Amino acid sequence: MEVFMEAAAYLESQHIPVEAVGEPPLQEDVFPEEDLFSPPQTDRMDLPDNPVLHTPVEMLDRRLMVLRTILDSEKLYLNELETLLMPMKALKATAGTSQPVLSSQQVQTVFYQVPELRDLHRDFYTGLRDRLGHLESQAHPETDQGPGPGSEQGEEKEQGQSGYQLMVGDLFLKIVSQLGVYRGFIDNYESAVEIVRRCTQTDQRFRILAESMMSHNGSDRSKTKYTFEALLYKPLDRITKTTLVLHDLLKHTPQQHSDHPLLQEILRLSRSFLSGVNEGSPCKREVTLSRGMRRQLIRDGFVVDVYEGGRNLRHLFLYTDLLLCTKLKGGAQGKQAQYRFCWYLPLAGLKLHWGPEMERTTDTHQRIHATRAKMYLLRHELRQTMKSVPQKCLAARTIERSRWKKMEQLELMILTHSPLLPLELHSPSGKSHTLVMSSLYELEEWREAIHKLTGDNIEMVPPDLLTLTSSCVKLRMTQQPPLHSILPGEGQSLCGTLSVAVHSACGLQQPASVYVCVEVDGFEFYESQAQTHSSISSLSPHWDQEFSFQVDGAQNLKVLCVLQPEEGESCEDQVLCKTSIQLDPGLLQKRWRRQTLSLGQVEVTMSLKYCPHPLDPPCLVPAQQQSIFCMPIGAVAQQEGVLVPHVVRCCVEEVERRGLEEVGIYRLSAATSDITNLKTAFNTSLREAVSRLRCVDVNAVSGILKLYFRELPEPLIPTELFQSFTKALNIPDLSSRSGTMLSLLQSCPSVNQNTFLFLLHHLKRVSDRQHVNKMPLMNLATVFGPSLLRPPVAVLGQCSPTVDISQEVEVQVQVVYFYLQCDNLPEAQTCISHDTETTEEDETTNI
């Protein structure tokens, strides 16, 4: 014991800390359980308070072990980077072909900064390998002489001298000085992963590549199978490991070593870099359970949980084998937030159902619109305050904070009560939960993430709910609800009117009925979603529908192409593809700008225009859509910005989707209640009307179309042309009669003419199935004639030719029948051309 005390006293005199407790063997993986980008929680740069080595020689031996471990780990990391880069050349080559796997821009995004990382670590590995190899060659020179007396002491002395001579600080300094390469990789990581995930789903060639990438395991010949996404994550894992290994290396480097001050500075730089990295960056996160198993967090976010008629904002966590719903309890200022467990569902056997859109009560409608109006006034006041008082006094800052806090509360209320899109979760155990979201784009992202995991062979690990819930604070990737009031900066956002015209789509693999949903973000003062009507079954559907959004703070436009199942199939719609594009106010113009969005295999053509202006305050009560029934057709078309009203197009396309083989279509009547409900829906909300069209009896669809034409205040074919049509029908020469009839059609107003042509072409397609539906052209003319053409009303004091009522009906039927028999009718133009308002060339945006 005295010898130990003397040795300890000597070491302390040399400023070498001493402890009599041994240290466990060094492990290669030295990760603490903390956030990926959080720096190690050590405030000082010096050695730990409880060192474990007794002599400088032991420290140098351990230092050498650390360096050899780093070398082995570096070799494995290089193999992983090489594996990641292996397909880059082939993908670049196919980018210029007619069927690329990835576009050139996508290849550049996926592999951004990866070659630079490979080169950086290759130089580091080569330098460290050479220096360690040189040290070993000096420590074990080839000699025939056996060990002599005192050889062990001499060898220990030589190892100590060679250990002090081994300098590696400059190699680590080169790595740390080029951490900007990692910064670029981290900033691009989310975009790269998004491309990989989307292409894995849409392209079988890329899926095969992305799910079977092989890398060598160090010095042995075994190989490990990786996914593309797992390899992309390796640099994120490496940057944290570098800091932790530097800390370990410094701990085992004596203070007298020349590397010690340099390693201290390198560790400071590395920690500084990590502290500047956004800890919310997308990454794989795991929690260790009580049984030593690991559960990985895939996605998290705030959703509305509907339970027993009530709504609650919850934080949902998606792990590899379960869904965890928690309640966020915000702590007092300066204290950490906590989570309280609500429920969980295993992913094994979990069924998902995108339910029909919920309906709001009148009271909820009024509350939401009143809240939006209050939010608008608060935001207006805050804008005025920020402009008028650049340097505020304490009282002014207090008032401003109070207003922002009130704004946040109002936005939370909107976030909780406005969502209408339900995602139903059904577990095999009988448990069910309903999540409600305001964005179809967000709902589809959750559905895709959950469906991908439920499709795998899941081995359920019994959840340690206490550990899992308590880990949410450090594992969460979403820190707070998506409130715009939390970030008051304006940034590059839109404020004014954004107009979107959805024209057509192409690239469908088979004929299908599809519709397009459009969503904009920003403050929810106004309606931010719209959708086209469902197209007829086609490979190249057309809509030509225009929407106008009043936006404040909008930065992104989200577009989804949704498949509507055919009659008799599953009643659940399916999102075929989706994308999100950034709205740049510098690029958007007051004139229409046409562009094509490439959503994988499907391309959607649309036009955008933006008019910045101060917004009017939203109404305290829900804005009522102007009625379309019993209104002049020209006024309705002008209001909608089209040449054929939406009610006509929606009904026609729905009949063609599921009514062409319905016996007696347009002749048989439907329930009066169904037609009345459809009429009310079209008069109040086109979006609601389109949803109802898909569910009602097809005869109700045909009935509402007939009712629309019948209730027009002026018939589709102007009344003043009735006598001219009567005379034209009596022209004996067929050629002259045809010319006169076409001239009369061309004399009609543009909206009337195109709507009539649109209807005629539809009725001819109905008649093409007359062997099934029993509706030839004459039957259809008999049904529609009296609604489309009416005789003038006799006015007292005016002389007008008297026509028998039977003759009137005959004229009405014969006019429609004549046009139905024509083979040279021009095609109808359904929408005002948006190309006439801009000289911009079409542009394609690959998403």
C-alpha positions, 0 to 999 in steps of 0.5 A, a space after each residue: 500500500 505504501 508503494 502505491 501511495 508513493 506512486 500516487 504522490 509522484 503522479 499527482 506531482 506530475 499533474 496526472 490524476 489518479 484513481 484506483 478503480 479499473 475501467 471496463 474494456 473500451 467499446 467501439 460504439 460509444 453513443 450516449 442516449 441523447 439527441 443525435 445532434 446534441 453535443 456531449 453534455 460536458 461543460 469543460 474541456 479538460 479531462 474527466 473528474 474520475 480518470 482511471 489510468 495510473 501511468 502515462 504508459 497505460 494511457 498511451 496504450 489505451 490511446 493506441 487502442 482507441 486509434 486502432 478502433 478508429 481506423 477499423 471504424 473508418 474502414 467500415 465507414 469508407 466501405 459504406 460510402 463506396 457502396 452508396 456511391 456505387 450506383 451513381 454513375 449508372 443513374 447519371 447515365 440513365 438520366 439522359 435516356 428516354 426512360 430515366 430512373 432519376 433525373 439529373 437534378 435528382 441524382 445530384 440531390 441524392 448524392 450531394 456532398 457524398 463524393 466529397 465526404 468519401 475523399 475526405 475520409 479516404 485521406 484521413 484513413 490513409 494518413 492514420 493507417 500509415 502512421 500506425 503502421 510506421 509506429 508498429 514497424 518501429 516497435 517490432 523491428 525484425 532482429 535475430 537477437 533474443 530478449 536480454 536482461 531488462 528487455 521488458 523495461 526497455 520495451 516499455 520505455 521504447 513504447 512510451 517514447 514512440 507513443 509520444 512521437 505518434 502525432 495524429 492531431 493534424 489529421 483530426 484537425 483536417 477533418 474538423 476544419 472541413 465540417 462544412 461538407 457535412 453541413 451541406 450534406 445535413 441541409 440536403 439530407 431531407 430532400 435526398 431521403 424524400 427522393 429515395 422514398 418516392 422513387 422506391 415506391 414508384 419505380 420498380 427498378 429503383 426499388 430493387 436497387 435501393 433495397 439490396 445494396 451490399 457492403 463489406 464488413 471491415 477486413 473479413 469477406 462477409 457482407 452486410 445488406 443495406 437499404 439506400 436510405 440506411 446508407 444515406 443516414 451513415 454520415 449523420 451517424 458519423 458526425 456525432 461519433 466523430 465528436 464522441 471519439 475525439 472526447 475518448 481520444 483526448 481522455 487517453 492522451 496525457 497532458 504532456 503529449 504534443 497532441 493534447 492542446 490540439 485535440 482540445 481545440 479540435 474537440 471544441 470546434 467539433 462541439 461548436 459545429 454540433 451545437 449549431 446543427 438544427 436538432 430537429 433534422 430528420 434522422 433515425 431515433 431509437 429508444 432502448 427498452 427494459 429488455 435491451 431491445 431497440 424501437 426506432 422512431 419513424 415519424 411524429 407530429 400533431 394530429 387531432 384525436 376524436 374520442 366520444 365526440 370530443 376533439 383533442 390535439 395530440 402528439 402522435 409517434 410512429 415507431 417501427 412496430 406501434 403507434 403511440 398517442 401522447 398528450 404534451 404537457 408544457 412545463 413552466 418557463 425554463 422547464 422541460 416539457 413532459 408527455 402523458 400516455 393516451 393510447 397505443 396500437 400495435 402495427 401488426 394487423 392494423 387496418 387503415 381507412 380514409 373515411 368520408 369527410 366529416 360535416 360541421 355543425 352550424 354552431 361550429 361553422 360560426 365559431 370557426 369563422 368568428 375565430 378567423 376574423 379575430 385572428 385577422 384583426 390581431 395579425 393586422 394590429 401586430 403588423 401595424 405595431 411592428 411597422 410604426 414602432 421599430 424600437 419599442 418600450 417595455 410596455 409595448 413589447 409586453 402588449 405585443 407578446 400578449 397579442 402573439 400569445 392570443 394569436 397562438 391560442 386562436 390558431 390552436 382552436 382552429 387547428 383543433 376544430 377545423 380538420 374534417 378528413 378522418 383516418 380510421 385505425 382498426 386493430 385486430 384486438 377490436 380497438 379503434 381510434 379516429 385521427 382527423 386532419 385538415 390536409 389530405 397531403 398530411 393524411 396521405 403522408 401518415 397513411 403511407 408511413 403506417 402502411 409501409 410498416 404494417 406491410 412488413 413482417 412485424 415482430 411485436 415487442 411488448 411496449 415498455 410504456 413508461 420508458 417509451 412515453 418518457 423518451 418522447 421529449 428527446 426523440 421527438 422530431 416535431 417540437 410544437 404544433 404547426 402554428 404560424 403565429 409562433 414564427 411571426 416573420 414574413 419571409 418569402 410568402 404570398 399575401 393576396 389572391 392566388 389563382 390555380 387552374 387545373 387543366 389535365 393529366 397524363 401518364 395513367 397506367 390504365 383508364 381511371 376516374 381521377 380528381 385533383 386536390 389543391 391545398 395552400 398553407 399560411 394563416 387559415 383566415 380563408 378556405 385553403 383547399 379545393 378539388 376538381 370534379 371527378 373525371 370520366 374514366 380516361 387515360 388523359 383526364 381533363 378538368 379545366 377548373 379554376 380556383 381562387 384562394 385568398 392567402 396570407 403567409 402562403 409558401 407552399 402549394 400541394 397537389 394530389 391526384 386521387 383515384 376514384 374507384 369504379 362502381 362496385 369496387 372499394 368505396 375508398 378513394 386512393 391517392 395516386 401521387 402527390 407533390 408540394 411546390 414552393 410558391 415564390 412571389 418573385 416568379 409568380 405573375 399577375 398573368 397566367 403562367 402554365 406549367 406541368 408538374 411531374 408527379 412520378 409517372 403522372 403529369 398534371 398540367 396547371 396554370 398559376 397567377 398571383 395578384 398581391 394586395 391587402 386582404 379584406 377581413 374574413 366574414 364573421 359568418 360563413 360566406 355563402 356561395 352564390 346560388 346556381 339554380 334559377 340563375 342565368 347560365 351566363 352569370 354562373 359561368 362568369 362567376 366560375 370562370 368557365 364556358 360550361 358550368 361545373 354543375 353540367 360537367 360534374 353531372 355529365 361525367 358522373 353519368 358517363 362514369 357509372 350510368 351509361 348502361 343504366 336502363 332508362 337513364 334520363 327517362 326514369 326519375 329518382 327520389 325527390 329527396 335525393 334531387 332536392 339534397 343535390 340541388 341544395 349542395 350545388 347552391 351552397 358548396 360545389 365541393 360538397 356537391 361533388 362528394 354527394 354525386 358519387 354516393 347517390 343513385 345515378 338517376 338522381 344525378 341525371 335528374 339534377 341535370 335535367 332540373 338545372 336546365 328546366 329551371 334556367 330563367 332563360 332557356 339554353 337555346 335563346 327564346 328569340 331563336 325559336 321562330 327561326 328554328 321553326 322556319 329552318 326545320 321546314 327548309 326542304 333542302 337538307 344541305 341548306 337546312 343543315 347550314 341554317 341550323 349550324 348558323 343559328 347555333 353559332 349565333 348563340 352566346 358563347 356559354 350557351 353554345 359550348 354548354 349545348 355542344 357539351 351536352 349534345 356530345 354526351 347524349 350521343 355517347 349515351 345513345 351509343 349504348 342504347 342496346 343496353 340502356 334503351 335510350 336512342 337519340 329520339 328518346 333523349 331528344 324527347 326528354 331534353 327538348 322542352 327543357 332546352 328550347 322554349 317558345 316565346 311567351 305571348 305578351 298582351 298588345 303584341 302580335 305573334 304567330 300562334 303555334 299549337 302546343 303540340 307543334 311547339 313540343 314537336 319543334 323542341 324535340 326536332 331541333 335537339 334531334 337534328 343536332 344529335 344526328 349531326 356528324 360534324 358538330 364542333 367540339 365544346 370548349 369548356 374553359 376560357 383559354 389561359 394561354 391567351 393571357 400570357 406569353 410565357 412558354 410552358 414549363 415543366 417542373 419535375 417533382 
